[in-house]
Amino acid sequence: MLNTVLVALDGSEIAERVIQTLDDFAFSKDAKVILCHVFPTSESEIELPADRPQPESPTFSYFHIEKQLQSYQEKLSVTSELELVTGDPAEEIIRLANIYKTELIVIGSRGLMGMKRIVQGSVSSQVVEEANCSVLVVKPN
């Protein structure tokens, strides 16, 4: 049985699938799920893909993501908390997992291959490599 699970969500279409995966877990009665989202820092924003639309305002983005996480939170049958932080996504996910002493990190994968993976990087791969707990990577259909 799981007591503490960190769920890293990036606002992409795979987030819904990541949340659905939680239905398959056996949680203890005192379990806690931490839903987190990491906003990249200014230095990281240089690395954001130019072919994707970026939010016009950081404030709009924050409230949009917060509302999305709250809607996921309502679907959960266990106690949950929200963490919205700024920094390097993989580093912040690992930091939060260490703070909460999570037993499992659940993260989505965009399924990038080849050059796209090299250019855009893989947060899930870095988390798998560096986390002190188990990591479940949810892949797209």
Residue pairs with C-beta under 8 A, 6 or more apart in sequence:
1 26
1 27
1 28
1 31
2 25
2 26
2 27
2 28
2 31
2 103
2 104
3 27
3 28
3 30
3 31
3 32
3 103
4 31
4 32
4 33
4 34
4 100
4 101
4 102
4 103
4 104
5 22
5 25
5 27
5 31
5 32
5 33
5 34
5 102
5 103
5 104
5 105
5 106
6 33
6 34
6 36
6 93
6 96
6 97
6 100
6 102
6 104
6 105
6 106
7 18
7 19
7 22
7 33
7 34
7 35
7 36
7 105
7 106
7 107
8 36
8 37
8 38
8 89
8 93
8 105
8 106
8 107
8 108
8 123
8 127
9 15
9 18
9 19
9 35
9 36
9 37
9 68
9 69
9 72
9 108
10 37
10 38
10 89
10 108
10 123
11 37
11 64
11 65
11 68
12 108
12 110
13 140
14 108
14 109
14 110
14 138
14 140
15 68
15 72
15 108
17 108
17 138
17 140
17 141
18 106
18 107
18 108
18 138
19 72
19 75
19 76
21 106
21 136
21 138
22 33
22 76
22 106
27 33
27 77
27 78
30 79
31 78
31 79
32 78
32 79
32 80
32 81
32 100
33 76
33 78
33 79
33 80
33 81
34 80
34 81
34 82
34 83
34 96
34 100
34 102
35 69
35 72
35 73
35 80
35 81
35 82
35 83
36 82
36 83
36 84
36 85
36 92
36 93
36 96
37 65
37 69
37 83
37 84
37 85
38 85
38 86
38 87
38 88
38 89
38 92
38 93
39 58
39 61
39 62
39 65
39 84
39 85
39 86
40 47
40 48
40 86
40 87
40 88
40 89
41 86
41 87
41 88
44 87
44 88
44 89
45 54
47 120
47 121
48 54
49 120
55 61
55 64
62 84
65 84
66 82
66 84
69 82
69 84
70 82
73 80
73 82
83 96
85 92
85 96
86 92
87 95
89 123
90 123
90 126
90 127
90 130
93 105
93 107
93 123
93 127
93 131
94 127
94 130
94 131
94 132
96 102
97 105
97 131
97 132
97 133
98 132
102 133
103 133
103 134
104 133
104 134
104 135
104 136
105 127
105 131
105 133
105 134
105 135
105 136
106 135
106 136
106 138
107 123
107 124
107 127
107 135
107 136
107 137
107 138
108 124
108 137
108 138
108 139
108 140
109 122
109 124
109 137
109 138
109 139
109 140
110 140
111 139
111 140
112 120
112 122
124 135
124 137
127 135
128 135
128 137
